[in-house]
Amino acid sequence: MEPQIHQKVVQFETFVNEVLKEDLKQLENKLDAKNADIAEFLQLQSVITTFQNTNMNKTGFNTKIDIGHNFFMQAHVTDVSEILLNIGLGIYVEFTLDEALTFINVRSKLLERQVANLRKAIAMTNAHIKLILLAIGELQGIGENVSKE
């Protein structure tokens, strides 16, 4: 293989391994985080719906609260008509259950759009990797054909 072609192949391989694959890892980590957020909102939506359907407003419920480092404490919640939700940046807002469901629906739709965009970005990055690998194969194939002639 010619030195110039070998140098280009090494540059392409370095670009794939150091740039594109790192970008792909970061995108996949962001996708995992967004999917975890969606799952958390769906779970919260289910809990709120259960609260509404079982009329826990009148009786309350017993639970265990994690007070840190997996130490749990018994708790009795008497009023479930309102809930505190983290709306971002560590800011909590008190919502009624209906307001919380509306917020969750809006936030879930936003997260789903972000997930769709991340999936497109992941597909594009994978396509770039495959394209460069094909180019490397062609360069190596050209180098082999030249040396055989």
Secondary structure, DSSP 4 states (H G I P E B T S, - for coil): --HHHHHHHHHHHHHIIIIIHHHHHHHHHHHHHHHHHHHHHHHHHHHHHHHHHHTHHHH-EEEEEE-STT-EEEEEE---SEEEEEEETTEEEEEEHHHHHHHHHHHHHHHHHHHHHHHHHHHHHHHHHHHHHHHHHHHHHHHHHHHH-
